[in-house]
Amino acid sequence: MDLGLKGKNAVILGGTRGIGRAIADTLAAEGANVAVCARKADQVAEAVAALSALGVKATGASVDITDGAALKTWIGAAAAELGGIDILVSNAGAMAVGNDTASWEQNFRLDVLGMVNAFDAAQPHLLKAAEASGDASFVIISSVSAAESDSAGSYGPIKAALIHQAKGLARQYAAKHVRTNVVSPGAIYFEGGVWQMIQNNMPDMYNGMLSRIPMGRMGTPTDIANAAVFLASPASSYTTGVNLVVDGASSRRVNF
């Protein structure tokens, strides 16, 4: 299936490891040019080199996503370097799980305001791309924790806010053919990721989570990337405002 991504320009927040890196790799493999940002300059340099080797234009920078002005400046620079923005992916997350003020502020500044500032900076470029080709897209990575709760905490409600905002953006920009969709992963395992650390340090917690996944395994970054890249592509040009749960059936709710 041709996703129609060849020659498209994509910007990925948090695109050097885990889910974000898998999204960048998958987009590049489909022929899209990519720009990635993350905190660590060495990881950005490695990602850009690997993405360039796939035969597409690739660029990146070390950016503090909680610094709204710096993030907007980088997105503008990425648009200029790539020649526009057809796809924006907001993947960066603070992963703070506490219910204390610091955790709430950390999650809000990175997850929510990072997403808001990124779209604000990319919006004119997305509108221009949609006017030219008939389609542009914004994909937000949330979590099944948005609708699953065992106790009070900041992580789930912040992830839920992303889904609510996505629906509003989807309706607001539908007539302009700028689509907004969400992918909500379940437990995702990769080297250096949260679940590997839990496996190494809290094996009972890891095994408990694994036992709650009917599919019998945790997901991979590629599982999420495949879903996100489809939603980002012109192949899903009539899909906007959805929250696609990719969790191996671990959540119990019915997704109407």
N, C-alpha and C positions, 0 to 999 in steps of 0.2 A: 504494500500500500504506500503510495506516494503521499507523504504528509504535506508537501508543498513548502518545505522550509529552506530549500536551496537558495542562498543569497539573502536570506532574511538576517536581520541584525538583532541580537538578543543581549540583554544586560541582566546579570545574575548577582544578587546580593548574597554574600556568604557562599561563594562558588568555588572554593578551593579544596573542600573535603566533604565526605559524607554525601548527603542527599544533594547539596548544591553542586558539588563536583560532578556527580553522576548526571545531573541535569545539563550541566555545561558540556560534558563529554557526549551525551546523547544528541544534543542540539548540533554540536560540531560534526558528529558523525552523519547527521542528516543534511549537512552542507550549510548550516547557519554560521554566520560570524558571531563571535561572542566576546563580551567584556565581563570580567569578574572582579569582585572586590572582597577583601577580608582584612582582618587585623594584621596578620603576619606577612611581612613583605617577602620572606623566603618562600612561603607557600604560594603566594601570588605568582612569583617568578616561575616556580616549577609548573604551576597550572598553565600559565600562558605559553610556556615552551611546549608542553605536551599537547595543548589544544592547537597551537600553530602547526605542529607536526601532522595534524589531521588534514591539512591543506586548506584551512580557512583563515580568515583574518581574526586574530585574537589579541586582546589587550587586557590590562588589569592594573590595579593599584591597591596599596595599603590604605584603607579608609576606616575611620571610626564611624560606624553607622549611627551611633547616638549623637554625633555632631551633625546636625541638620544642614548647616551651611556647607560643610565639607562634603557631605554626601551629595548634595545638589550640584555642587561644583564638579564633582567627579562624573556624575551622570551626564552633565552637559558636555564635558570633555570626551566621554565615551561615545556620545552621539556624534560629535564632530569627527572623531577618529574612525568610527565604523561607517559613517554616512547616513545616520538615522537610527531610530529604534522602532522595531516592529513588535518586539516581545520584551516585557519586563517580568522578572521573577523575584519575588520577595521571599527569601528562604532563611535569612539570618534570624537566630533566636537566642535569647539570653539563657534559657533553660533553668531559670531560678524557680525552685519548687516550694519555697517557704511562704508563710502567711504574714511575715513581718514587713514593715514599711519598705525596707531596702529591697526586698525581693519584688514587691509590687512595682516600685519605681524602676528597677532594673529591667523587668519584663516589659513594662509600658514604654520606656524610652527606646529600647531596641526593637521589640516586636511590633508595637503599634506605631510609634512615631517614626521609626525607620521606614515602615511600609507607607505611611502617609506622606512623608517627605520624598520618598523615592517616586511615588506616583505623581506628586506635584511637579517634580522636576522633569519626569519623562512624559507627562501628559501632552504637551504640545508636539512632541516628536511622534507619539503614538497616534494622535489625531491626524498628523500629516501623513503618516504611513497608511492609516486606514482610508484616508481620502484618495490616496494614490492607488492602493491595491484592493480596497474593499474589506480589509481585515487587519486588526492589530489586537494584541492581547496582553493581559496582566494576569499572572498566576501567583497565588499566595499559598505558601505552605503553612498549614495550621497543625492540628493534632486531634486524634480521637478524644483526647482529654478535654476538648471543648464541651463535650456532652457526657462525660463519664466522671463521676466524683465519689470518692470514699470519705474525704474530709476537706475542710476548708483550706484553700491555698490560692496563690496568685496565678499559677501557671494555666490552669484550665480556663478561668474567666478571661484572661488575656487572649488565649487562643480563640475563644468564642467571639471576642470582639472583632477579630480579623474576619471571621465568616460573616458577621453582620455588616461590616463595612463593605465587604466584597459584593454583597447583594445590592446595596445602595449604589455602588459604582456601576454595577452591571446594568441596572435599570436607567441610571442617569446617562450613560454613554452608549446605550444600545443603538440608538438611532444614528450615532456617529460610527458604528461598527468597531468600537473599541470594547472588547469583551473582558470580563473579569471572572475568574473561576478560582476555586480553592481545592487543594488536595490535602486531605487529613490522614496522615500516616498513623498506623499503630506502632508497635515496638519494632524498631529498625536496628539491625545489628551490623556493625562494620568495625574494622580495626581502629582502635583509638576512640571509639564512640562510647556513649553512655552505657549501653547494654554490655559492651565488653568489659568495662570497668566494674559494672555490677556483677557480672559473671565471675570476675577474678576476686572481688572483695566481699560480695554478698551472695554466694551461690544459692542460698535458700530463696532469696527474693527473685533471682534470675529463673530458677526452676519453677517457682510459683507462677511467674508470668508466662513462661513457656507452656505450662499445663493449662492455661486459660485460653490458648489460641487453638481453635479447632483444626486449623490446617497443620499444626504440629511443628511449625518453625516460625522464627521471626522473619520479618521482611528484610530485603536488601535495599541499598540506595537505588539500585537500578529498577526495582519494582516501583518505587515512587517516581523516579525519573521518567519511566515509560508513560505513566499516567499524566504527569505534568506536561511532558512534551506534546502528547496528543492534544491536551486541552489548549496548549499554546499555539497549536498549528492551525492553518487554514482548513485542515481536514475536519475540524470541529467548529466551523464558522457559525453554526446556528446554536452553539452551546454557550450560554453565559449565565452567571449567577448560581452555578451549582457548587455543591460541596461534595467532592468525590472521596469517600472513605476507602482507604486501602489498608486493611488491617488483618487479613487472614480470618475474618469473621469473629474476631475477639470481642468486638462490641456487640451488645444485645439489642440495641434500639432498632426500630424499623425506620428506614430512611425515606420517608415520603417527600 
